[in-house]
């Protein structure tokens, strides 16, 4: 998807740096061969390596999909101790070898806390350059709502995923709209079953990753890849006018979320920068859900630090 230009547009050439661990080096070499064999016009080179220094050297965009995988039956917290150690080590490599303006998207779970560890152990990378993926949850929410209303997914916008990429995330439909023949209308006018919005819908989005995992015995793959492309594309090329998306970013205290946590907010992006959408009204129901997810992230942070023995 990246080499075809889906992530950065049809005019942006690239060199791909692919990092994997030593036991996967043969498969990695095969990926490199297949990339070459695809003759992608935008692909100007492939560096496939198991050496983290070579992988990080001068990179501008980093997508961190590597981590100890979550196996069926494992909670996200179970993978924490394995992954924070990896993320701490990669923070040092990125800090030393990546380009000064590098921007990072963390996909591997626990994504928010891996991003937080990266941010804290790579202090010279500006914190606004380190983000995590909640666009997958955002896309899942759009898809569920479009399905409920039997409308194209492209006509639903401005849902929000608040919080952690976990089962405490809060998919919020209070500000979502649907484009109709007579203009944009609040989603809550069209989905009249507010009970569904407050219950089944939220649980469905929160549990979708686990449902995919149960069904295929592995985490979601191409929907996550598509969401990662969406995240980077909007970050670099801008969100469409009048539309926001959800991104896990470092909290500045907006909406009462403790500063420093990597928390999913509604953001608009322009020229490679994101800004949290301000001034949205938050009702009591939302407040409680947003705070629950912030609490979980604070607990994950403590757990991560205890795994690192610092
Ligand atoms: C997903 O949302 O599909 C994944 O993050 C699930 C997981 O925990 O691997």
Boltz pocket constraint, residues with backbone or C-beta under 6 A from the ligand:
constraints:
  - pocket:
      binder: B
      contacts: [[A, 70], [A, 76], [A, 107], [A, 109], [A, 136], [A, 165], [A, 208], [A, 209], [A, 210], [A, 212], [A, 213], [A, 219], [A, 220], [A, 224]]
      max_distance: 6.0
